[in-house]
Amino acid sequence: MSTEQEQRTPGGIVHTYQRYDPVNFPSPTAPPPDMVSPLMEHVLQFGDGDEFTEEQLANAIRLDASQIAGLGPSLNAIRQMLLERKRKILETYETKHVKKLAANEFRDAAQKVSPPAKLDKAYQRAVKQEQLADLEALYFQANDDTSRFARELVIVVGLLGEKYQVDELASKYEFTGREKMDVPKALEVKEELETIDKLLKQLEDAKKTAQLAIIDMEDLEKFAEPGDMEKLSALQQQIEDYIKEQAEKQGLEGDGKGKYRLTPKALRLFQSKVLTKIFGDLQASRTGRHPDAVAGEGAVESPKTKPYEFGDSVAQMDIPASMTNALLRSGPGLPVRMTPDDIVIHRTRVNPKAATCVLLDMSGSMRYDSQYVNVKRMGLALEGLIRSEYPGDFLQFVEMYTFAKPRHVSEVAGLMPKPVTIFSPVVRLKADMSNPDVSEVRIPSHFTNIQHALQTARRYLAAQDTPNRQVVLITDGLPTAHFEGSTLFMLYPPDPRTEEATMREALLCAREGITINIFLLSNWNQSEEDVRFAYRIAESTKGRVVFTAGRDLDRYVIWDYIKRRKQIVS
C-alpha cells in the first residue's frame, strides 16, 4: 500500500492495531454487553465474588449475535445439516419390531430366574409390573452378590433398562421408515438422535446470545464438515477476544490465568446502572431529578437575579445586565456611570451537608426470600447517588446482627445473613463480653441487635460537622439482642427488656438531633408488635416508617434520602 493510500485509510490501520475486525465484531456504535451487572448480582446473592472463571464470565454475558457477521449463517448451515441427518434417520427405521424384541428378551430372561422362596412373590410382582426399582431392591435383599440369583437378576435388570430405552425412543420420535433394528442398533440410534437434539438446542441458544462456548464441539465434530468446524472455531476465538476486551473496559481485571475479579471501577458502573434504572422514568422531565437547594450566601450562581441590596457581594454581579441598565438610564455617550439602582446580583445557592448511617440487617431471618440481596443493592445504589450527586455528604454502613460492625462500601456486596445455629422456640442467653475467655466467634450470630447498631451509628454521626444527621435502619422485625454494659443478652421471642434497651438508645439519638428512618421489610412472621415498635422508634426521633416487600427497596431508600434531604435544608 502506498503512503498516499495509507493516509486515506487510517481506520484500517487502527482496526488492525487494536485487533478489531469491523466485519466480524459488533459495531462500535452498538451498546456493549453488560458484564458487570450479572456478576454483581451473583456476588449479592452468594457473597463469594473474589474471582470469576472465563466460563462464568461467558455464561453471564448476552451478546447481540445479529451484529457478528458470519455467525448466523454459519450456525444456520450447521443446523440445517443436523436437521437433515435427523430426517434421514427417522425416514429409514421403524420401531415396532425392536419394541417387541426388547420385551421378549426381558420376559425370556426373567422366566429363567429362580429366586429364593422368601423373595419369589416380590420378584414375580416386580417382573409383571416391570418395576426396575423393585428388581434392584431385590438384588440388595438377596444379600449375596455371588449367588446365582444375584447374577441372573443383574442380567434381567439390564434387559428391562434396555426395554425402557427402546420404549422411550419409540414414543419420543416419529419414525416413518421400514428398516428393522435390533436392540443395540436402537440404542445407538437413540443416542445419536438425542445428541442431535442437544446440539440443535445449543445452536439455537448460541444464535441468540453468541455464546459459542455452550456448544459441545466434540459432539458437533461427529456431524459437521471440517471447514464448518474451522470457521466456527475462528468465530468463537474472536468472540472470546471481544469479551475479554469488554471485561477490561468495564472494570473486570484478569490475572492472565483465566480468572477475573471485580474492581472499584466495576462497582461504580453497577451503581450507575442501578441509579439509571431507578430514575429512568424521569429522564424526559425538564426539571431533573434533584431537589432545589437553599437560596443564600453560597458559591453556586443561579440564573435568577435580583436588584442589588446593601451587603450583597459584587462578586455575584450580573455584569451584562447591570451595564444594560446603566446605558438605558443614562443614554448613549461616554463615560457610562453606574448607580446602585443599575446593579443586578445573581442569586446563589447553598448546598448543605447531610450525614447518614445505614444499618443493614444481616440477621438469620434476612435469608428468607433473599431479602438480604435487596438490602445490599439498596446500599450500593445509595452510595453511588451520594458519591455522584452529593460528594460532600457523609455515609457509613453498619452491618447489624448479634453485634454491629462498621463496613466499607467495598464490603457491602459480600455481606451474608448469619446462619441460624439455635432452633429452640425459646432462647434466653447472655454472655459477658468483657471476659477475655469469651470470643465473638463462639457467640450465636443470627440475632438482631438494633441497640448496638444505633449506638455504633451515633458514634459516627456525632463526629460530623452538620446538624443534618440521620439513621436509615433496614430490618424485618423486632430486636432480639442488646447490651447492658458489657453483658450481651440474646432473647427470643423478642423480650420487653430488649425493646426498652433499644428505645433508650433511640432516645439518645433523638437528644443528639439524629433522625431514625425505618424501612420495615415484610416477612412470613411479621406481627403487629413489629409495626408498633418501629413506629415508636421513628416517632421518638421525628423519623418515619416505610413498608416495603423488598424488591423495590433501592427505589424507596433513594427517593426517601432525597426527600429527607430536602426537608432538612428547607
C-alpha positions as CSV (number, residue, x, y, z in Angstrom):
1,M,0.0,0.0,0.0
2,S,1.4,3.4,-1.0
3,T,2.0,6.2,1.6
4,E,-0.8,8.3,0.0
5,Q,-3.2,5.4,0.2
6,E,-2.3,4.7,3.9
7,Q,-3.1,8.3,4.7
8,R,-6.5,7.9,3.2
9,T,-7.3,4.8,5.2
10,P,-6.2,5.4,8.8
11,G,-9.2,3.5,10.1
12,G,-8.0,0.2,8.7
13,I,-4.6,0.7,10.3
14,V,-6.2,1.4,13.7
15,H,-8.5,-1.6,13.5
16,T,-5.6,-3.9,12.7
17,Y,-3.5,-2.4,15.5
18,Q,-6.3,-2.9,18.1
19,R,-7.2,-6.4,16.8
20,Y,-10.6,-5.0,15.9
21,D,-12.3,-6.6,12.9
22,P,-15.1,-4.3,11.6
23,V,-16.6,-7.3,9.7
24,N,-16.8,-9.9,12.4
25,F,-17.0,-7.8,15.6
26,P,-20.1,-5.9,16.9
27,S,-20.3,-2.4,15.6
28,P,-18.6,0.3,17.7
29,T,-21.9,2.2,17.9
30,A,-23.7,-0.8,19.4
31,P,-24.1,-0.8,23.2
32,P,-21.5,-3.0,24.8
33,P,-22.7,-6.1,26.6
34,D,-23.4,-5.6,30.4
35,M,-20.8,-7.8,32.1
36,V,-20.8,-6.1,35.5
37,S,-24.5,-6.5,36.5
38,P,-24.8,-10.3,36.2
39,L,-21.6,-10.8,38.2
40,M,-22.5,-8.2,40.8
41,E,-25.9,-9.9,41.2
42,H,-24.0,-13.2,41.7
43,V,-22.0,-11.5,44.4
44,L,-25.1,-10.1,46.1
45,Q,-26.8,-13.5,46.1
46,F,-23.9,-15.7,47.2
47,G,-21.3,-13.3,48.7
48,D,-18.4,-15.1,47.1
49,G,-17.2,-12.8,44.3
50,D,-13.5,-12.7,44.7
51,E,-12.8,-14.4,41.4
52,F,-14.8,-15.5,38.3
53,T,-13.7,-18.0,35.7
54,E,-13.8,-17.4,32.0
55,E,-16.8,-19.9,31.9
56,Q,-18.7,-17.9,34.5
57,L,-18.0,-14.7,32.6
58,A,-19.2,-16.2,29.3
59,N,-22.3,-17.6,30.9
60,A,-23.2,-14.1,32.3
61,I,-22.8,-12.3,29.0
62,R,-25.6,-11.7,26.5
63,L,-24.2,-10.5,23.1
64,D,-26.3,-9.4,20.1
65,A,-25.4,-12.3,17.8
66,S,-27.0,-10.5,14.8
67,Q,-24.2,-7.9,14.9
68,I,-21.5,-10.6,14.4
69,A,-21.1,-11.1,10.7
70,G,-20.9,-14.7,9.7
71,L,-22.2,-16.2,13.0
72,G,-25.8,-16.5,12.0
73,P,-25.2,-18.1,8.5
74,S,-22.6,-20.4,10.0
75,L,-24.9,-21.7,12.7
76,N,-27.8,-21.9,10.3
77,A,-25.8,-24.1,7.9
78,I,-24.8,-26.5,10.7
79,R,-28.4,-26.5,12.0
80,Q,-29.7,-27.5,8.6
81,M,-27.1,-30.2,8.3
82,L,-28.2,-31.7,11.7
83,L,-31.9,-31.5,10.8
84,E,-31.2,-33.3,7.5
85,R,-29.3,-36.1,9.4
86,K,-32.2,-36.4,11.8
87,R,-34.8,-36.5,9.0
88,K,-32.9,-39.3,7.2
89,I,-32.8,-41.4,10.4
90,L,-36.5,-41.1,11.1
91,E,-37.3,-41.9,7.4
92,T,-35.1,-45.1,7.5
93,Y,-36.2,-47.0,10.6
94,E,-39.3,-48.4,12.2
95,T,-39.7,-49.3,16.0
96,K,-42.5,-51.8,16.3
97,H,-40.2,-54.8,15.7
98,V,-37.5,-53.6,18.2
99,K,-40.1,-52.9,20.9
100,K,-41.4,-56.4,20.6
101,L,-37.8,-57.8,20.5
102,A,-36.8,-55.9,23.7
103,A,-39.9,-57.1,25.5
104,N,-39.4,-60.7,24.6
105,E,-35.7,-60.7,25.6
106,F,-36.7,-59.3,29.0
107,R,-39.5,-61.8,29.5
108,D,-37.4,-64.8,28.4
109,A,-34.6,-63.9,30.8
110,A,-37.0,-63.2,33.7
111,Q,-38.6,-66.6,33.4
112,K,-35.3,-68.4,33.7
113,V,-34.6,-66.9,37.1
114,S,-35.2,-69.0,40.2
115,P,-35.5,-66.6,43.2
116,P,-35.3,-67.7,46.8
117,A,-38.6,-68.7,48.3
118,K,-38.8,-65.7,50.5
119,L,-38.3,-63.3,47.5
120,D,-40.3,-65.2,44.9
121,K,-43.6,-63.4,45.4
122,A,-41.9,-59.9,45.3
123,Y,-39.9,-61.0,42.3
124,Q,-42.9,-62.2,40.3
125,R,-44.8,-58.9,41.1
126,A,-41.8,-56.8,40.0
127,V,-41.4,-58.7,36.7
128,K,-45.1,-58.5,36.0
129,Q,-45.3,-54.8,36.6
130,E,-41.9,-54.2,35.0
131,Q,-40.6,-52.2,38.1
132,L,-36.9,-51.6,37.7
133,A,-36.5,-50.1,41.2
134,D,-38.2,-53.2,42.8
135,L,-35.9,-55.5,41.0
136,E,-32.8,-53.5,42.1
137,A,-34.1,-53.6,45.7
138,L,-34.4,-57.5,45.4
139,Y,-30.7,-57.6,44.5
140,F,-29.7,-56.0,47.8
141,Q,-32.2,-58.1,49.7
142,A,-30.6,-61.2,48.4
143,N,-27.5,-60.1,50.4
144,D,-25.2,-62.3,48.3
145,D,-23.5,-60.8,45.3
146,T,-22.0,-64.1,44.2
147,S,-25.3,-66.2,44.3
148,R,-26.8,-67.4,41.1
149,F,-30.0,-65.4,41.7
150,A,-28.0,-62.1,42.0
151,R,-26.0,-62.8,38.8
152,E,-29.2,-63.6,36.9
153,L,-31.0,-60.6,38.4
154,V,-28.3,-58.3,37.1
155,I,-29.0,-59.6,33.5
156,V,-32.8,-59.1,34.0
157,V,-32.3,-55.6,35.3
158,G,-30.1,-54.7,32.3
159,L,-32.6,-56.0,29.8
160,L,-35.5,-54.2,31.5
161,G,-33.4,-51.0,31.3
162,E,-32.9,-51.5,27.6
163,K,-36.6,-52.1,27.2
164,Y,-37.3,-48.8,28.9
165,Q,-34.9,-47.0,26.5
166,V,-36.5,-48.6,23.4
167,D,-40.0,-47.6,24.6
168,E,-38.7,-44.1,25.1
169,L,-37.2,-44.0,21.7
170,A,-40.5,-45.1,20.1
171,S,-42.6,-42.6,22.0
172,K,-40.2,-39.7,21.7
173,Y,-39.6,-39.7,17.9
174,E,-41.9,-40.4,15.0
175,F,-40.3,-43.0,12.7
176,T,-41.7,-43.4,9.2
177,G,-39.2,-45.9,7.6
178,R,-39.4,-49.7,7.2
179,E,-35.9,-50.9,8.1
180,K,-36.0,-53.0,11.3
181,M,-33.5,-52.6,14.1
182,D,-32.2,-54.9,16.8
183,V,-31.9,-53.6,20.4
184,P,-28.2,-52.5,20.2
185,K,-28.9,-50.6,17.0
186,A,-32.0,-49.0,18.5
187,L,-29.9,-47.8,21.5
188,E,-27.3,-46.4,19.1
189,V,-29.9,-44.5,17.1
190,K,-31.4,-43.2,20.3
191,E,-28.1,-41.8,21.4
192,E,-27.5,-40.2,18.0
193,L,-30.9,-38.5,17.9
194,E,-30.6,-37.2,21.4
195,T,-27.1,-35.8,20.6
196,I,-28.5,-34.1,17.6
197,D,-31.4,-32.6,19.7
198,K,-28.9,-31.4,22.2
199,L,-26.7,-29.7,19.6
200,L,-29.8,-28.1,17.9
201,K,-30.7,-26.6,21.3
202,Q,-27.2,-25.4,21.8
203,L,-27.0,-23.8,18.4
204,E,-30.3,-22.1,18.9
205,D,-29.1,-20.6,22.3
206,A,-25.8,-19.6,20.7
207,K,-27.6,-17.8,17.9
208,K,-29.5,-15.7,20.5
209,T,-26.6,-14.9,22.8
210,A,-23.4,-15.6,20.7
211,Q,-22.2,-18.0,23.4
212,L,-20.4,-20.4,21.2
213,A,-18.8,-21.9,24.3
214,I,-22.0,-23.7,25.2
215,I,-21.8,-25.8,22.0
216,D,-20.3,-29.3,22.6
217,M,-17.6,-29.1,19.9
218,E,-16.6,-32.8,20.3
219,D,-20.1,-34.0,19.6
220,L,-20.6,-31.5,16.8
221,E,-17.4,-32.6,15.1
222,K,-19.0,-36.0,14.5
223,F,-21.6,-34.4,12.2
224,A,-20.1,-31.2,10.8
225,E,-17.7,-30.8,7.9
226,P,-14.0,-29.9,8.8
227,G,-14.4,-26.5,7.1
228,D,-17.5,-25.6,9.1
229,M,-15.7,-26.5,12.4
230,E,-12.7,-24.3,11.5
231,K,-14.9,-21.4,10.7
232,L,-16.9,-21.8,13.9
233,S,-13.7,-22.1,16.0
234,A,-12.4,-18.9,14.4
235,L,-15.7,-17.1,15.3
236,Q,-15.5,-18.5,18.8
237,Q,-12.0,-17.1,19.3
238,Q,-13.0,-13.7,18.0
239,I,-15.9,-13.5,20.4
240,E,-13.7,-14.6,23.3
241,D,-11.2,-11.9,22.5
242,Y,-14.1,-9.4,22.3
243,I,-15.4,-10.5,25.7
244,K,-12.0,-10.1,27.3
245,E,-11.6,-6.6,25.8
246,Q,-15.0,-5.5,27.1
247,A,-14.3,-7.1,30.5
248,E,-11.2,-4.9,30.9
249,K,-13.1,-1.8,29.8
250,Q,-15.9,-2.4,32.4
251,G,-13.5,-3.0,35.3
252,L,-13.1,-6.8,35.3
253,E,-9.4,-7.4,36.0
254,G,-7.9,-10.6,34.6
255,D,-5.0,-12.4,36.2
256,G,-3.7,-14.0,32.9
257,K,-4.7,-17.4,34.2
258,G,-8.4,-17.4,33.2
259,K,-9.7,-15.7,36.3
260,Y,-11.3,-12.3,36.7
261,R,-12.2,-10.1,39.7
262,L,-14.4,-7.1,40.1
263,T,-12.6,-3.8,40.7
264,P,-13.9,-0.5,42.1
265,K,-14.5,0.7,38.5
266,A,-16.9,-2.2,38.1
267,L,-18.7,-1.3,41.3
268,R,-19.2,2.3,40.2
269,L,-20.5,1.1,36.8
270,F,-23.0,-1.2,38.6
271,Q,-24.1,1.7,40.8
272,S,-24.7,3.9,37.9
273,K,-26.8,1.2,36.2
274,V,-28.9,0.9,39.3
275,L,-29.4,4.6,39.5
276,T,-30.3,4.8,35.9
277,K,-33.0,2.2,36.4
278,I,-34.3,4.0,39.5
279,F,-34.5,7.4,37.8
280,G,-35.3,6.1,34.3
281,D,-38.9,7.2,34.4
282,L,-37.8,10.8,35.0
283,Q,-35.4,11.2,32.0
284,A,-38.0,13.2,30.0
285,S,-38.5,15.7,32.8
286,R,-37.0,19.2,32.2
287,T,-36.7,19.9,35.9
288,G,-34.4,17.0,36.6
289,R,-34.4,14.6,39.5
290,H,-32.8,16.6,42.2
291,P,-34.4,18.8,44.9
292,D,-33.9,22.5,44.9
293,A,-31.0,23.8,47.0
294,V,-31.3,26.7,49.5
295,A,-31.0,30.3,48.3
296,G,-28.5,32.2,50.4
297,E,-24.8,33.2,50.6
298,G,-23.3,30.5,48.6
299,A,-20.7,29.9,45.9
300,V,-23.0,28.5,43.2
301,E,-24.6,31.1,40.9
302,S,-28.2,30.7,39.8
303,P,-29.8,32.0,36.6
304,K,-32.2,34.0,38.7
305,T,-31.2,37.6,39.6
306,K,-32.3,40.3,42.0
307,P,-31.7,44.0,42.5
308,Y,-28.6,45.0,44.5
309,E,-29.2,45.4,48.2
310,F,-26.7,46.8,50.7
311,G,-24.4,44.0,51.9
312,D,-24.6,41.9,48.7
313,S,-21.3,40.8,47.3
314,V,-20.4,42.4,44.0
315,A,-18.6,39.1,43.1
316,Q,-22.0,37.8,42.0
317,M,-22.9,40.9,39.9
318,D,-24.6,40.2,36.6
319,I,-22.3,42.5,34.6
320,P,-24.1,42.4,31.2
321,A,-27.5,43.1,32.8
322,S,-26.0,45.9,35.0
323,M,-24.3,47.6,32.1
324,T,-27.5,47.4,30.1
325,N,-29.5,49.1,32.9
326,A,-26.9,51.9,33.1
327,L,-27.0,52.5,29.4
328,L,-30.8,52.6,29.4
329,R,-30.8,55.0,32.3
330,S,-28.1,57.4,31.2
331,G,-28.5,57.2,27.4
332,P,-25.7,57.0,24.8
333,G,-22.4,58.6,25.4
334,L,-19.3,58.2,27.5
335,P,-18.5,57.8,30.3
336,V,-21.2,55.4,31.4
337,R,-22.0,56.0,35.0
338,M,-23.4,53.1,37.0
339,T,-25.5,53.6,40.2
340,P,-26.6,51.1,42.8
341,D,-30.0,51.0,41.2
342,D,-28.5,49.7,37.9
343,I,-26.7,46.7,39.6
344,V,-28.2,43.3,39.3
345,I,-27.0,40.4,41.5
346,H,-27.1,36.7,40.8
347,R,-28.9,34.7,43.4
348,T,-26.7,32.0,44.8
349,R,-27.4,28.6,46.3
350,V,-26.1,26.8,49.4
351,N,-25.6,23.1,49.1
352,P,-25.9,21.8,52.7
353,K,-24.2,18.7,54.0
354,A,-26.0,15.7,55.4
355,A,-24.6,12.7,57.3
356,T,-26.2,9.2,57.1
357,C,-25.6,5.9,58.7
358,V,-27.3,2.9,57.0
359,L,-27.9,-0.1,59.3
360,L,-28.0,-3.3,57.2
361,D,-29.8,-6.2,58.9
362,M,-27.9,-9.4,58.3
363,S,-29.5,-11.5,61.0
364,G,-30.7,-15.0,60.3
365,S,-34.2,-14.1,59.2
366,M,-32.9,-12.0,56.3
367,R,-32.2,-15.2,54.4
368,Y,-36.0,-15.7,53.7
369,D,-37.0,-14.6,50.2
370,S,-33.4,-13.4,49.7
371,Q,-34.2,-10.1,51.4
372,Y,-30.5,-9.5,52.1
373,V,-29.9,-9.2,48.3
374,N,-32.3,-6.2,48.1
375,V,-30.8,-4.6,51.2
376,K,-27.3,-4.8,49.7
377,R,-28.4,-3.5,46.3
378,M,-30.0,-0.6,48.1
379,G,-26.8,0.2,50.0
380,L,-24.7,0.3,46.8
381,A,-27.3,2.5,45.0
382,L,-27.4,4.9,47.9
383,E,-23.6,5.2,48.0
384,G,-23.5,5.7,44.2
385,L,-26.0,8.5,44.5
386,I,-24.2,10.3,47.3
387,R,-20.8,9.9,45.6
388,S,-22.0,11.3,42.2
389,E,-24.6,13.9,43.3
390,Y,-23.7,14.9,46.9
391,P,-20.0,14.3,47.2
392,G,-19.8,16.5,50.4
393,D,-22.2,14.2,52.3
394,F,-21.1,11.5,54.8
395,L,-22.2,7.9,54.5
396,Q,-21.3,5.0,56.8
397,F,-22.6,1.4,56.5
398,V,-23.1,-0.7,59.7
399,E,-23.7,-4.5,59.5
400,M,-26.3,-5.5,62.1
401,Y,-26.7,-8.9,63.6
402,T,-25.9,-10.1,67.1
403,F,-23.3,-7.4,67.0
404,A,-22.8,-4.3,64.9
405,K,-19.8,-3.8,62.7
406,P,-18.9,-0.8,60.5
407,R,-18.4,-1.8,56.9
408,H,-16.7,0.0,54.0
409,V,-18.8,0.2,50.8
410,S,-16.4,-2.4,49.2
411,E,-17.5,-4.9,51.8
412,V,-21.3,-4.5,51.4
413,A,-21.7,-6.8,48.4
414,G,-20.1,-9.7,50.2
415,L,-22.2,-9.5,53.3
416,M,-24.4,-12.5,54.0
417,P,-27.2,-13.3,56.5
418,K,-25.8,-15.1,59.5
419,P,-26.6,-18.9,59.8
420,V,-29.1,-19.9,62.4
421,T,-27.4,-22.2,65.0
422,I,-30.2,-22.4,67.7
423,F,-33.6,-23.8,66.8
424,S,-35.2,-23.8,70.2
425,P,-38.5,-21.9,70.3
426,V,-37.4,-20.1,73.4
427,V,-33.9,-18.7,73.8
428,R,-32.6,-17.0,77.0
429,L,-28.8,-16.5,76.7
430,K,-26.3,-14.0,78.0
431,A,-22.6,-13.5,77.7
432,D,-20.1,-11.3,79.5
433,M,-18.1,-9.8,76.6
434,S,-15.6,-8.3,78.9
435,N,-14.4,-11.8,79.8
436,P,-11.2,-12.5,77.8
437,D,-12.3,-16.1,77.5
438,V,-15.5,-15.2,75.7
439,S,-15.0,-14.8,71.9
440,E,-17.4,-13.3,69.4
441,V,-16.7,-16.3,67.2
442,R,-18.4,-18.6,69.7
443,I,-21.5,-16.4,70.2
444,P,-24.6,-17.2,68.0
445,S,-24.6,-14.5,65.4
446,H,-28.1,-14.7,63.9
447,F,-29.9,-12.4,66.4
448,T,-30.8,-8.8,65.7
449,N,-29.1,-6.2,67.9
450,I,-30.6,-2.8,66.9
451,Q,-29.4,-1.2,70.1
452,H,-25.8,-1.9,69.3
453,A,-26.2,-0.8,65.7
454,L,-27.8,2.5,66.8
455,Q,-25.0,3.0,69.3
456,T,-22.4,2.5,66.6
457,A,-24.2,4.9,64.2
458,R,-24.5,7.5,66.9
459,R,-20.7,7.4,67.5
460,Y,-20.0,8.0,63.8
461,L,-22.7,10.8,63.4
462,A,-21.5,12.6,66.5
463,A,-18.2,13.4,64.7
464,Q,-19.9,15.0,61.7
465,D,-20.0,18.8,61.5
466,T,-23.5,19.1,60.3
467,P,-26.9,19.3,62.1
468,N,-28.5,17.2,59.3
469,R,-27.9,13.6,60.6
470,Q,-30.0,10.5,60.1
471,V,-30.0,6.8,60.6
472,V,-31.5,4.6,57.9
473,L,-32.5,1.3,59.6
474,I,-33.4,-1.6,57.4
475,T,-34.8,-4.5,59.2
476,D,-37.6,-7.1,59.2
477,G,-38.8,-7.0,62.8
478,L,-38.2,-6.6,66.5
479,P,-34.7,-6.7,68.1
480,T,-33.7,-9.9,69.8
481,A,-30.4,-8.9,71.3
482,H,-29.0,-6.0,73.3
483,F,-26.1,-4.9,75.6
484,E,-26.4,-4.0,79.3
485,G,-22.9,-2.7,80.0
486,S,-20.6,-5.4,78.7
487,T,-23.2,-8.2,79.1
488,L,-24.8,-9.3,75.8
489,F,-28.4,-10.6,76.1
490,M,-29.9,-12.8,73.4
491,L,-33.6,-13.2,73.9
492,Y,-36.1,-14.9,71.7
493,P,-39.1,-14.4,71.3
494,P,-38.4,-10.7,71.5
495,D,-38.4,-9.6,75.1
496,P,-39.6,-6.2,76.5
497,R,-36.2,-5.9,78.2
498,T,-34.5,-5.8,74.7
499,E,-37.1,-3.3,73.4
500,E,-36.6,-1.0,76.3
501,A,-32.8,-1.0,75.9
502,T,-33.2,-0.3,72.2
503,M,-35.7,2.6,72.9
504,R,-33.2,4.1,75.3
505,E,-30.6,4.2,72.6
506,A,-33.1,5.7,70.1
507,L,-33.9,8.5,72.6
508,L,-30.2,9.2,72.9
509,C,-30.1,9.6,69.1
510,A,-33.1,12.0,69.4
511,R,-31.3,14.0,72.1
512,E,-28.3,14.5,69.7
513,G,-30.6,15.5,66.8
514,I,-30.3,12.2,64.9
515,T,-33.4,11.2,62.9
516,I,-34.2,7.5,62.6
517,N,-36.0,6.4,59.4
518,I,-37.0,2.7,59.4
519,F,-37.6,0.6,56.3
520,L,-39.6,-2.4,57.5
521,L,-39.3,-5.4,55.3
522,S,-42.3,-7.8,55.3
523,N,-41.7,-11.4,56.1
524,W,-43.7,-14.5,57.0
525,N,-43.7,-14.0,60.8
526,Q,-44.1,-10.2,61.0
527,S,-46.6,-9.1,63.6
528,E,-48.5,-6.1,64.8
529,E,-45.8,-5.7,67.6
530,D,-43.1,-5.3,64.9
531,V,-45.0,-2.4,63.3
532,R,-45.9,-0.8,66.6
533,F,-42.3,-0.9,67.8
534,A,-41.0,0.6,64.5
535,Y,-43.4,3.5,64.9
536,R,-42.3,4.1,68.5
537,I,-38.7,4.4,67.4
538,A,-39.5,6.7,64.4
539,E,-41.8,8.9,66.4
540,S,-39.2,9.4,69.2
541,T,-36.8,10.9,66.6
542,K,-39.3,12.6,64.3
543,G,-38.5,10.0,61.7
544,R,-40.7,7.7,59.6
545,V,-41.5,4.1,58.8
546,V,-41.6,2.9,55.3
547,F,-43.2,-0.5,54.5
548,T,-41.8,-2.5,51.6
549,A,-41.7,-6.0,50.3
550,G,-38.1,-5.7,49.4
551,R,-38.0,-5.8,45.6
552,D,-38.2,-2.0,45.2
553,L,-36.2,-1.2,48.4
554,D,-33.4,0.5,46.4
555,R,-36.0,2.9,44.9
556,Y,-37.7,3.6,48.2
557,V,-34.5,4.4,50.0
558,I,-33.1,6.6,47.3
559,W,-36.2,8.7,47.0
560,D,-36.6,8.9,50.7
561,Y,-33.0,10.1,51.0
562,I,-33.6,12.9,48.5
563,K,-36.9,13.8,50.2
564,R,-35.4,13.7,53.6
565,R,-32.5,15.9,52.5
566,K,-35.0,18.4,51.0
567,Q,-36.9,18.6,54.2
568,I,-33.8,19.0,56.3
569,V,-32.5,22.0,54.3
570,S,-35.8,23.8,53.8
